[in-house]
Amino acid sequence: MIIIIDYDVGNVKSVANAFSYIGCDVKLSADAADIKNASGLVLAGVAAFGYAINALEPLAEAVKKAVFAGKSLLGICVGYQLLFEKSFEHGRHKGLGLLRGDVIAIPQGRVIPHMGWNKVEIPGNMDIFEGIGKEKHFYFAHSYYADIKEADVKTAYTEYGFKLPAAVQKGNIYGTQFHPEKSGKAGLAVLKNFADICEKRKQGC
């Protein structure tokens, strides 16, 4: 079962509904035992970084232990941003530190917040985009983005006056700045791919 971490930060129910729609066995939970025993984890959310990391604090160690043990984790929107070392949104806040990088403001000169559909250029080496094609439009809603410092992270980009990271993959860690649950068929395909990844890991494939 995929556990969607229920830490009282926006849109987690809509993410759960999207997984259920495509036939996945999912559960909203704030129980550390569920996190430990899950086939995979989803960290979603719509909120400012500082609020979100504070809300997650009681479960943060359980999440990190599960990831270090090899469990697959998908971060979505602010849940994706929480994967990084720190954020400068309304102050300075420490993230989970699962990926190296900082969450910083989108540069001036663009429409902020970045909200709406943008084309994502999809590299051929990211499991989460398996079978989706070379480019697809996904739905974004954010004012900050992850400035990635990882040398070996796989990254998909969208163009927003600069190459804005739209999705990442490193080992068992996945993240999307866009909202797959709001991105139509392509977004549902991303969620289905993540569910398949979790199932394969569970079976030792």
C-alpha positions in Angstrom: 0.0 0.0 0.0 1.2 3.5 -0.9 1.0 5.9 2.1 0.2 9.5 1.4 1.6 11.4 4.4 -1.3 13.2 6.1 0.4 16.2 7.8 -2.4 18.7 7.4 -0.8 20.7 4.5 -3.2 21.2 1.6 -4.2 19.0 -1.4 -3.2 15.5 0.0 -6.8 14.3 -0.4 -6.8 15.2 -4.1 -3.6 13.3 -4.6 -5.1 10.3 -2.8 -8.2 10.5 -5.0 -6.0 10.6 -8.1 -4.2 7.4 -7.1 -7.5 5.7 -6.2 -8.9 6.7 -9.6 -6.1 4.8 -11.4 -6.7 1.8 -9.2 -3.9 2.1 -6.7 -4.2 0.9 -3.1 -3.5 4.1 -1.1 -4.0 5.4 2.4 -3.8 8.8 4.0 -1.8 8.4 7.3 0.1 10.3 9.9 1.2 7.0 11.6 5.0 6.3 11.7 4.2 2.5 11.6 2.3 2.9 8.3 5.2 4.9 6.9 7.6 2.1 7.9 5.5 -0.6 6.3 4.3 1.2 3.2 5.2 0.0 -0.3 5.9 3.6 -1.2 5.5 7.1 0.2 4.0 10.3 -1.2 4.8 13.7 0.3 2.4 16.3 -1.3 1.2 19.6 0.0 0.3 23.2 -0.9 1.7 25.7 1.6 4.7 27.9 2.4 7.9 25.9 3.0 8.3 27.0 6.7 4.7 26.0 7.6 5.0 22.7 5.7 8.3 21.6 7.3 7.0 22.5 10.8 3.9 20.5 10.2 5.9 17.5 9.0 8.4 17.6 11.9 6.7 14.9 14.0 7.1 12.4 11.0 10.3 13.7 9.5 12.6 11.1 11.0 10.2 8.3 10.1 10.2 9.5 6.5 14.0 9.7 6.3 14.5 6.3 7.9 12.1 4.8 5.4 13.9 6.4 2.4 17.3 5.4 3.8 16.0 1.8 4.0 15.2 1.9 0.3 11.5 2.8 0.2 10.4 4.9 -2.8 9.3 8.5 -2.1 7.5 10.9 -4.4 7.5 14.6 -3.4 4.9 16.8 -5.1 5.0 20.7 -5.1 6.0 21.8 -1.7 6.5 18.2 -0.7 9.1 18.0 -3.5 10.8 21.2 -2.2 10.9 19.7 1.3 13.3 17.1 0.0 16.1 19.6 -0.3 18.5 21.1 2.3 17.0 24.5 2.9 14.5 27.1 1.7 14.7 30.9 1.7 10.9 31.3 1.4 9.9 34.0 4.0 13.1 33.4 6.0 15.5 30.5 6.1 14.2 27.0 6.9 15.9 23.6 7.1 14.5 20.9 4.8 14.8 17.1 5.0 18.2 17.1 3.3 17.5 14.1 1.2 18.7 16.0 -1.9 21.4 18.7 -2.1 20.1 22.1 -3.1 18.2 25.2 -2.0 14.7 26.4 -2.6 14.9 30.0 -3.8 12.6 32.6 -5.4 11.8 32.5 -9.1 13.8 35.4 -10.6 12.1 38.7 -11.2 11.0 39.4 -14.7 8.6 36.4 -14.9 5.0 36.2 -13.9 5.0 35.2 -10.2 3.5 32.9 -9.1 4.2 30.6 -12.0 0.8 29.2 -12.4 -0.7 27.2 -15.3 0.4 24.7 -17.9 4.0 24.5 -19.0 5.7 22.1 -21.4 8.2 19.8 -19.7 11.1 18.3 -21.8 11.3 14.7 -20.7 14.7 12.9 -20.7 14.7 9.3 -21.6 16.3 8.1 -18.4 13.6 8.9 -15.8 11.5 6.0 -14.7 8.7 8.2 -13.5 8.1 9.4 -17.1 8.2 5.9 -18.6 6.1 5.7 -21.8 4.9 9.3 -21.6 6.9 10.7 -24.5 9.5 13.3 -25.1 7.5 16.3 -23.9 4.2 16.9 -22.2 2.4 19.8 -20.5 1.9 19.7 -16.8 0.2 22.1 -14.3 2.4 24.3 -12.1 1.5 26.6 -9.2 4.5 28.0 -7.3 6.7 31.0 -6.6 9.9 29.2 -5.4 11.9 26.5 -7.1 14.7 24.1 -6.3 18.2 25.1 -7.2 19.6 21.6 -7.4 23.2 20.9 -6.3 23.3 17.2 -6.8 25.8 16.0 -9.4 24.1 12.7 -10.3 20.4 13.6 -10.1 18.2 13.0 -13.2 16.2 16.1 -14.0 13.4 17.2 -16.3 13.1 20.9 -17.1 10.5 23.4 -18.2 11.4 26.8 -19.8 10.3 29.8 -17.8 12.9 32.4 -18.9 15.4 29.9 -17.6 15.7 26.2 -17.2 13.4 25.5 -14.3 13.7 22.0 -12.8 10.3 20.4 -13.1 11.0 16.9 -11.8 13.9 15.0 -10.3 14.9 11.4 -9.7 17.8 10.0 -7.6 17.7 6.4 -6.6 14.5 5.8 -4.8 13.7 9.5 -4.4 11.4 11.2 -6.9 9.9 14.7 -7.1 7.7 16.9 -9.2 7.4 20.6 -8.9 4.2 20.3 -11.0 1.0 18.8 -9.8 0.5 15.4 -11.4 -3.0 15.1 -9.8 -4.0 18.3 -11.7 -2.3 17.4 -15.0 -4.7 15.2 -16.8 -3.7 12.0 -18.5 0.0 12.8 -18.4 -0.1 13.5 -14.7 -2.0 10.3 -14.0 0.6 8.4 -16.0 3.3 9.8 -13.7 1.4 8.6 -10.6 0.8 5.2 -12.2 4.6 4.9 -13.0 5.4 5.7 -9.4 3.0 3.0 -8.2 4.6 0.5 -10.6 8.0 1.5 -9.3 6.9 0.9 -5.7 5.4 -2.5 -6.6 8.6 -3.6 -8.4 10.7 -2.6 -5.4 8.3 -4.5 -3.1 8.8 -7.6 -5.2 12.5 -7.2 -5.3 12.6 -6.6 -9.1 
